Amino acid sequence: MSWGGFKKAVNRASTQVMLKSGHVEQTVDREFENEERRFRTLEQSSEKLQKSARGYLDALRAMTSAQVRIAETIDLFYGDSGIRDNVSKHYLAAVKELDVDTVKELDEPYRETVLDPITRFCSYFGDINEAIKKRNHRLLDYDRLRHKTLKLVDKPSKDPAKLPAAERDEKVAQDRYDELNDQLSAEIPQLIDFRVPYLDPSFEALVKIQMKYCTDSYNRLAEVQQFMDPQIRENYATGQIDSHIENTLMQMRELQIVSL
Amino acid sequence: MSWKGFQKGVVRAPQVLKNNIGSHNEYKDPIIEDAESRFTSMENLTKRLHSESKRFWQSITDMLNHQLEFVKNIEQVYRPITGRPGGDAGDEDGHVEGINACEQYRNQLLQIQELIRPEHEMIETRILRPVDELLSLIKKSQKMFVKREHKLLDLERQTEALHKLQDKTERNPKQEEKLNKVENDYEMAKEQFSYYDELIKNELPKLFKLESEVIEPMFQSFYFMQLNIYYTMHTHMAESKIPYMDMETDIIESFMKKQGTTRQEVESIPIVQFNTNATSSFGAYPSGSRVSSGSKMSGDRFNDRSSTSSSTSAERPERERSDDNPPTYEQSNQLEGADAPPLPSRMGAVKSEKPKDEGTTPPPPPPRKPERHSAPSTCTALYDYEANNANELAIHKGDVIEILERGDSRDDWWLGRVNGKEGFFPGSYVDTN
């Protein structure tokens, strides 16, 4: 920290203490405080929005990659056990295609229409928070200098030049504070007013991407059925597949080789 | 391990050793070896199937939950933001169509969650449980392999013992007796080994056949379950349309149309660009970096004013950079210090009363260049002052100190140089010349 910065930090810290103990009167701007609260609300919702937007994309990717891994595993099982109907190959091809297509056709649009805009919106908060921080510093400076003037009025100094100098300092500090305070009070509402037009288009995009994902996946996976005996679908619906699995496992359990 | 098991282990140990160092012929069997490698791969595959099925389901759950969370928060965005405690909306309604759409989409998601819940149970009952069962059966059959292996060791040991005795041309009665016993043991070992060997060779093909019979329906089951999940989600979304959403248009095109120039408008609000040199992660944003486009706005406002102090800031010591404040803030901050009249410091007064306790709050490193009072002036030390840390300047009574930075008052810290060293010293310890 520079010499000036150090001195300011010290001054502000002591003013903070005196404000708390009531030694220095605090300037309160209800209008600004209200805008700051509104800003905090928006900040919180937007950041949660960003988090869920990111989580959605991760889940989508995890889903298609898990599908591929499962299909690969099944295919290896098939290879091991010598089943030769090739259904597992068709299935594997289908989920691999879905995995690639999801990245190609959904990942990019999702970033462009959902994730990036929301992240960009959230990046504004850093600037505004910086401005708020600076505004609060200037307020502390102003409060301290005003207090100093008041003290000189109450207890005039021997040096007659001191009071006008203090008043000049106070005015400078006040102007600096007012400038930023007014700017924030005027511009935070502008940002808040833009929130709906800014973020709303991402909602529709998300729903559409979800819809496209389900439709594409369904259509592509359904194609694998043509390589299967139609009876299998029937068996699945009637629960025969389950009982077949159960029976087979039972036969396996009865083998001597697993009797230990 | 049982006592018996332990005894057996001790007896078998030398044989294991012999086999390991290759001094003995193993009863190698290609069928068994092939089976063993298949077991290992089956075990791995089964485990993988298990964990990936779980991951698959988890990602479906996540996908729906993140959307629910998204809807919840976009709804907050649509609602009026008042700043009154409790979020009381007063007379405002917010973006009503959007709020309704949230409600509708949330219901869709919750219904989908409900609809696919049975599929989740099916993953459990139709896939994971049979897979686990299969895995446990594989493990059991592996025990049989171990058993066979042990019996094989016994047999090898007995064979060796027998050969040793048989090879002897002359045997005394005691050895004859022993030969009988060894022959007996050998026969028994042979029988036991053959039993397990036969068992495995007979049943292994059956096991593999059954395995393949169970894998196929499990796969089919998984496939239809998965298909059902997508079908459910797809049809549910297609059937219950949300009027607010135009599902027919292209995703990106429609987004662009809806967003229009909003982004540019927002980014023309000066406060949004407050942090001009912001270390924003937006360097790679496709439609041009926010930072560079933004510097036009409020950037110039601050840059112009702070350009005078930029040279000093560039030479600031390293520690400066680790400060919380971003560079822009620092620059204008320093400027404030230069512009503003000297500020009195109460803290300084407190400090100088007992400067020795200063160690807890070390003064900052000295700036490289004096910013004010550039005309050199000096003072003379009235007392000795010992430096408590590297930032402070040790002075001795009578030292003539070059003042680099005068404190606001005698009660403040001053920055000075003596004997080529720079540092802070209490202003009350010196007499200005």
Interface residues (C-beta under 8 A of the other chain):
Chain A: M1 S2 W3 G4 G5 F6 K7 K8 V10 N11 A13 S14 M18 N34 E35 E36 R37 R38 T41 L42 S45 S46 K48 L49 K51 S52 A53 G55 Y56 D58 A59 L60 A62 M63 A66 Q67 R69 I70 T73 I74 L76 F77 Y78 D80 S81 G82 I83 V87 S88 Y91 P109 E112 T113 D116 P117 R120 F121 S123 Y124 G126 D127 I128 E130 A131 K134 D141 R144 L145 K148 A165 R168 D169 V172 A173 R176 Q183 L184 E187 I188 Q190 L191 I192 F194 R195 V196 P197 Y198 L199 D200 P201 S202 F203 E204 A205 L206 V207 K208 I209 Q210 M211 K212 C214 T215 S217 Y218 L221 A222 V224 Q225 M228 I232 R233 N235 Y236 I241 D242 H244 I245 E246 T248 L249 Q251 M252 R253 L255 Q256 I257 V258 S259 L260
Chain B: R38 S41 M42 L45 R48 L49 E52 S53 R55 F56 Q58 S59 I60 D62 M63 N65 H66 Q67 E69 F70 V71 K72 N73 I74 Q76 V77 Y78 I81 T82 G83 R84 G87 H95 G98 A101 C102 Y105 T125 R126 P130 E133 L134 L137 K140 S141 K143 M144 K147 L199 I200 E203 L204 K206 L207 F208 L210 E211 S212 E213 V214 I215 E216 P217 M218 F219 Q220 S221 F222 Y223 F224 Q226 L227 Y230 Y231 M233 H234 M237 A238 I242 Y244 M245 D246 M247 I251 I252 S254 F255 K258 Q259 G260 T262 R263 E265 V266 I269 P270 I271 V272 Q273 F274 N275 A278 S280 S281 F282 Y285 P286 R290 T312 S313 R316 R319 E320 D323 N325 P326 Y329 E330 N333 Q334 E336 G337 A338 D339 A340 P341 L343 P344 S345 R346 M347 G348 P363 P364 P365 P366 P367 E371 E405 D408 L415
